Amino acid sequence: MPSSAAVSQHACKGASSSPKTAVIPQVRPAAAAAIAKAFPGVRRPDGTIDRPALAAIVFSYPEELQRLVSITFPLILAECENRMEKLSRASRVRACVLDAPTLFESGGDQLCDVIVSVVTPREERLRRVLARDGITREAAEARMKNQHEDEYYTARSHFVITNSSDLAHLEKEVERCRRFLCL
Protein backbone atom coordinates (compact mmCIF):
# COMPACT_ATOMS: atom_id res chain seq x y z
CA MET A 1 0.00 0.00 0.00
CA PRO A 2 1.84 3.07 -1.17
CA SER A 3 1.86 6.38 0.54
CA SER A 4 2.05 9.48 -1.62
CA ALA A 5 4.15 11.12 1.08
CA ALA A 6 6.65 8.26 0.96
CA VAL A 7 6.78 8.39 -2.83
CA SER A 8 7.34 12.14 -2.65
CA GLN A 9 10.15 11.62 -0.15
CA HIS A 10 11.75 9.10 -2.48
CA ALA A 11 11.41 11.35 -5.51
CA CYS A 12 12.93 14.31 -3.71
CA LYS A 13 15.89 12.27 -2.52
CA GLY A 14 16.40 10.84 -6.01
CA ALA A 15 16.29 14.27 -7.60
CA SER A 16 18.87 15.64 -5.22
CA SER A 17 21.41 12.87 -5.72
CA SER A 18 21.58 11.50 -9.25
CA PRO A 19 19.24 10.35 -12.03
CA LYS A 20 19.05 6.79 -10.73
CA THR A 21 15.33 6.66 -10.14
CA ALA A 22 12.19 7.85 -11.83
CA VAL A 23 8.78 8.10 -10.24
CA ILE A 24 5.95 6.91 -12.43
CA PRO A 25 3.03 9.09 -11.31
CA GLN A 26 -0.41 7.66 -10.87
CA VAL A 27 -1.97 7.31 -14.29
CA ARG A 28 -5.62 7.78 -13.48
CA PRO A 29 -6.09 10.34 -16.28
CA ALA A 30 -5.40 7.58 -18.81
CA ALA A 31 -8.65 5.96 -17.73
CA ALA A 32 -10.87 9.05 -17.35
CA ALA A 33 -12.78 8.62 -20.62
CA ALA A 34 -13.53 4.96 -19.95
CA ILE A 35 -14.63 5.72 -16.39
CA ALA A 36 -16.87 8.56 -17.55
CA LYS A 37 -18.50 6.30 -20.14
CA ALA A 38 -19.17 3.54 -17.62
CA PHE A 39 -20.28 5.84 -14.80
CA PRO A 40 -22.30 8.75 -16.23
CA GLY A 41 -22.22 11.89 -14.14
CA VAL A 42 -18.75 11.46 -12.66
CA ARG A 43 -16.80 13.51 -15.20
CA ARG A 44 -16.20 17.16 -14.41
CA PRO A 45 -16.30 19.88 -17.11
CA ASP A 46 -12.49 19.99 -17.11
CA GLY A 47 -12.38 16.28 -18.04
CA THR A 48 -11.21 15.00 -14.66
CA ILE A 49 -13.14 12.47 -12.65
CA ASP A 50 -15.18 13.64 -9.68
CA ARG A 51 -13.60 11.17 -7.28
CA PRO A 52 -16.07 11.71 -4.41
CA ALA A 53 -18.99 11.04 -6.79
CA LEU A 54 -17.30 7.92 -8.15
CA ALA A 55 -16.40 6.76 -4.63
CA ALA A 56 -20.02 7.12 -3.52
CA ILE A 57 -20.98 4.65 -6.24
CA VAL A 58 -18.19 2.10 -6.11
CA PHE A 59 -17.74 1.90 -2.35
CA SER A 60 -21.48 1.39 -1.84
CA TYR A 61 -21.87 -1.46 -4.34
CA PRO A 62 -19.19 -4.17 -4.61
CA GLU A 63 -20.24 -5.05 -8.17
CA GLU A 64 -19.65 -1.43 -9.22
CA LEU A 65 -16.19 -1.50 -7.67
CA GLN A 66 -15.45 -4.66 -9.66
CA ARG A 67 -16.69 -2.96 -12.82
CA LEU A 68 -14.43 0.02 -12.18
CA VAL A 69 -11.47 -2.27 -11.55
CA SER A 70 -12.10 -4.22 -14.77
CA ILE A 71 -11.97 -0.94 -16.70
CA THR A 72 -9.06 0.78 -15.02
CA PHE A 73 -6.55 -1.95 -14.23
CA PRO A 74 -5.76 -2.93 -17.84
CA LEU A 75 -5.46 0.72 -18.87
CA ILE A 76 -3.25 1.66 -15.94
CA LEU A 77 -0.98 -1.35 -16.37
CA ALA A 78 -0.55 -0.64 -20.08
CA GLU A 79 0.33 2.98 -19.31
CA CYS A 80 2.83 1.94 -16.62
CA GLU A 81 4.49 -0.53 -18.99
CA ASN A 82 4.66 2.12 -21.70
CA ARG A 83 6.24 4.71 -19.40
CA MET A 84 8.69 2.22 -17.96
CA GLU A 85 9.76 1.11 -21.44
CA LYS A 86 10.30 4.71 -22.55
CA LEU A 87 12.39 5.44 -19.46
CA SER A 88 14.42 2.30 -20.00
CA ARG A 89 15.24 3.23 -23.60
CA ALA A 90 15.82 6.95 -23.06
CA SER A 91 17.96 7.10 -19.95
CA ARG A 92 20.13 5.36 -17.43
CA VAL A 93 17.40 5.17 -14.83
CA ARG A 94 18.06 2.22 -12.55
CA ALA A 95 14.68 2.13 -10.88
CA CYS A 96 11.10 3.21 -11.41
CA VAL A 97 8.77 3.81 -8.49
CA LEU A 98 5.14 2.91 -9.10
CA ASP A 99 2.68 4.68 -6.82
CA ALA A 100 0.10 1.91 -7.03
CA PRO A 101 -2.41 1.41 -4.22
CA THR A 102 -3.74 -1.70 -5.99
CA LEU A 103 -0.43 -3.12 -7.22
CA PHE A 104 -1.20 -6.74 -6.33
CA GLU A 105 -4.89 -6.69 -7.23
CA SER A 106 -4.12 -5.26 -10.68
CA GLY A 107 -1.28 -7.65 -11.46
CA GLY A 108 1.11 -4.71 -11.47
CA ASP A 109 3.43 -6.59 -9.16
CA GLN A 110 4.44 -8.60 -12.25
CA LEU A 111 6.12 -5.44 -13.57
CA CYS A 112 8.29 -5.16 -10.46
CA ASP A 113 11.62 -6.69 -9.50
CA VAL A 114 11.38 -5.41 -5.93
CA ILE A 115 8.26 -4.42 -4.05
CA VAL A 116 8.21 -1.86 -1.26
CA SER A 117 4.98 -1.37 0.63
CA VAL A 118 4.08 1.51 2.88
CA VAL A 119 1.77 0.57 5.73
CA THR A 120 0.00 2.72 8.28
CA PRO A 121 -1.99 1.51 11.29
CA ARG A 122 -5.73 1.40 10.54
CA GLU A 123 -6.77 4.13 12.99
CA GLU A 124 -4.10 6.49 11.65
CA ARG A 125 -5.23 5.78 8.05
CA LEU A 126 -8.79 6.53 9.09
CA ARG A 127 -7.76 9.79 10.77
CA ARG A 128 -5.83 10.87 7.67
CA VAL A 129 -8.66 10.03 5.26
CA LEU A 130 -11.13 11.97 7.38
CA ALA A 131 -8.83 15.00 7.50
CA ARG A 132 -7.88 14.84 3.81
CA ASP A 133 -11.23 14.07 2.19
CA GLY A 134 -13.69 15.74 4.54
CA ILE A 135 -16.01 12.72 4.47
CA THR A 136 -17.94 11.03 7.23
CA ARG A 137 -16.43 8.29 9.33
CA GLU A 138 -18.95 5.88 7.82
CA ALA A 139 -17.90 6.79 4.26
CA ALA A 140 -14.22 6.39 5.17
CA GLU A 141 -14.85 3.03 6.78
CA ALA A 142 -16.82 1.91 3.70
CA ARG A 143 -13.74 2.66 1.59
CA MET A 144 -11.39 0.98 4.01
CA LYS A 145 -13.43 -2.23 4.19
CA ASN A 146 -12.50 -2.72 0.53
CA GLN A 147 -8.80 -2.63 1.41
CA HIS A 148 -6.64 -5.48 2.61
CA GLU A 149 -5.10 -5.50 6.03
CA ASP A 150 -1.41 -4.58 6.30
CA GLU A 151 -0.37 -8.23 6.50
CA TYR A 152 -1.55 -8.76 2.90
CA TYR A 153 1.00 -6.19 1.71
CA THR A 154 3.85 -7.00 4.08
CA ALA A 155 3.76 -10.71 3.17
CA ARG A 156 4.18 -9.82 -0.52
CA SER A 157 6.86 -7.18 -0.14
CA HIS A 158 10.62 -7.22 -0.11
CA PHE A 159 10.73 -4.13 2.10
CA VAL A 160 8.15 -2.40 4.30
CA ILE A 161 8.03 1.25 5.30
CA THR A 162 5.90 2.07 8.32
CA ASN A 163 4.23 5.45 7.99
CA SER A 164 2.84 5.86 11.48
CA SER A 165 4.38 9.08 12.68
CA ASP A 166 5.50 12.44 11.32
CA LEU A 167 7.37 13.33 8.12
CA ALA A 168 10.75 13.22 9.86
CA HIS A 169 10.14 9.59 10.79
CA LEU A 170 8.92 8.85 7.27
CA GLU A 171 12.03 10.43 5.79
CA LYS A 172 14.19 8.11 7.92
CA GLU A 173 12.15 5.11 6.78
CA VAL A 174 12.52 6.12 3.12
CA GLU A 175 16.27 6.57 3.55
CA ARG A 176 16.47 3.12 5.13
CA CYS A 177 14.63 1.77 2.08
CA ARG A 178 16.94 3.58 -0.35
CA ARG A 179 19.95 1.98 1.36
CA PHE A 180 18.29 -1.43 1.10
CA LEU A 181 17.74 -0.84 -2.62
CA CYS A 182 21.26 0.60 -3.08
CA LEU A 183 19.88 3.82 -4.58
N, C-alpha and C positions, 0 to 999 in steps of 0.2 A: 504494500500500500504506500504509494509515494506521498511525499509531502512537498507541496510547491515551495515552501520555505527551504527545505533541504536541497531541492533541485536548484533553487536560486543561490544558495550558499555554494554549491558545487560549481555552478557556472561562474560565479564571481571569482572563486579561487582559480579556476581554469583560465580565465581571462587574464588574471594578473600574473600568471607564471609563464606558460607557453601554450602554443596551439595544439595541445595533446588531446583535448576533449571537445566535443560539440554537444550541445543540448538540443535535442529534437523537441520542439515545443508541442504541446497538445495540438492535435490536428482536427479538432471538432469542426472548424469551418469547412473542411472537405466534405462533411456529411450534411451540411445545413439544408441543401436543396432536397435531399432524400428524406430528411426528418420532416421538413415542412410539408412535403407531399403526403407522407404517411400520417401526420398529426396536424390537420388543418387548424389554423388559429394560433400556432406557436411561433410563427416567423414574424419578427419585427419589421417595420418599414425599411430599416437599414440593412436588412438581409440576415441579421443575426437571429439566433434562436432565443426565445424568451424562456430561459432555463427554469424559472419558477413555475411557469405555466406547464411546461413539459414535465417537470417533476411532479406536479399535482396529478397528472395523468398516470405516469409510469410507476410512481411509488404507491399508488392506490390500487392498481390492478396488475398483478404479476404477469398476466398474459400480454399486457401492453409493454411492460419492461422487456419481456422476451422479444417482442416485435421490434422494439427500439434496438436492442442488442443485435438482432439478426440483420438490421440495416447498417448499423454503424461499425460493428467490428470489422467486417471485410474491407470497408472503405478506409478505416483508420490504419489497419495493418498494411494495406497496399501503399498508403501514403508514407508510412514509416519506412517500409522497405525501399521505396523510391528515394526518399531523403537520405537514408543511410547509404544507398548505392552511389548517389551523387557525391556525398561527402568522401566516400572511400576512393572514388576516381579522381576527385579534384584536389585533395589535400593529403597531408600526412597526419590526419587525425587518428589517434590511437583508440579512442573510445567515444561512443555516442551514449548519451543519457536519455532514456525514454521516460517521460513523465506519464506513466500509464496506470491509473487507478485499477484498471481491470486487465492487467497484463496476463494473468494466468487464464482468466475466463475467456479472453479473446484469442488465446493461442499465441499472443505476442511474446511469450517467454521463449518460443522456438527461434526468435530472432536474436536472442541474447546468449552470450558466452558466460556472463556472470550476472547474477541477479542480486540487487541490493533492495531491501524493503525498508520502508520507514513505518514504524508502528508507534501508536500513541494510545495510552490507556483510554478505555471507552468513555469514561466520564469527562475526561479532558477533551476528547473528540466532540462529544456532545456540547460541551461548553463553547468550544470554538465555532461549531456550526451555528449555534444559536446567536453568537455575537456577530459572526460574519454575514449570515443570510437573513437575519431578522425574522425567522419563522418561529412557529410555536414549537414547544417541546415535543408535542405529539407528531408534528410533521417531521421534525428531525429524527425522532425515533423510528418513524415509518421508513425513512431513507436508510437509517443504520441497520434495520432488520434485514435489509437486502445485502448487507456486507458480511463478509466472513469475519470470524474472530481472528485476532492477531496470530494465533498458532497456525492458521492456514498459510499465512505469508511466511512466517519464520521458518516453517518446515521446508519450504520450497526455495529458500534464499541462501546464497553463499555468505551474505553479510547482512546484518540487521542494524539499523540506526534507530535508537529510541528517542522520540521527539516528545518528551514529557515535561519539559521545563522551559526555560527562556532561550532566546536566540544565541546567547553566549554558550550555553550547553550544547545547543544544536550545532553550532560552528565547530566545537570540539569533536562531536560525533562525526561530522562530515570530514574533518581532517583525519580522524582515525580511519575512516573508510578509504579516503584517498591514499593513505599509506598502505593499507591492505591491497589496494588495486595497483599500487606502484605508479600513481599519477602525480 
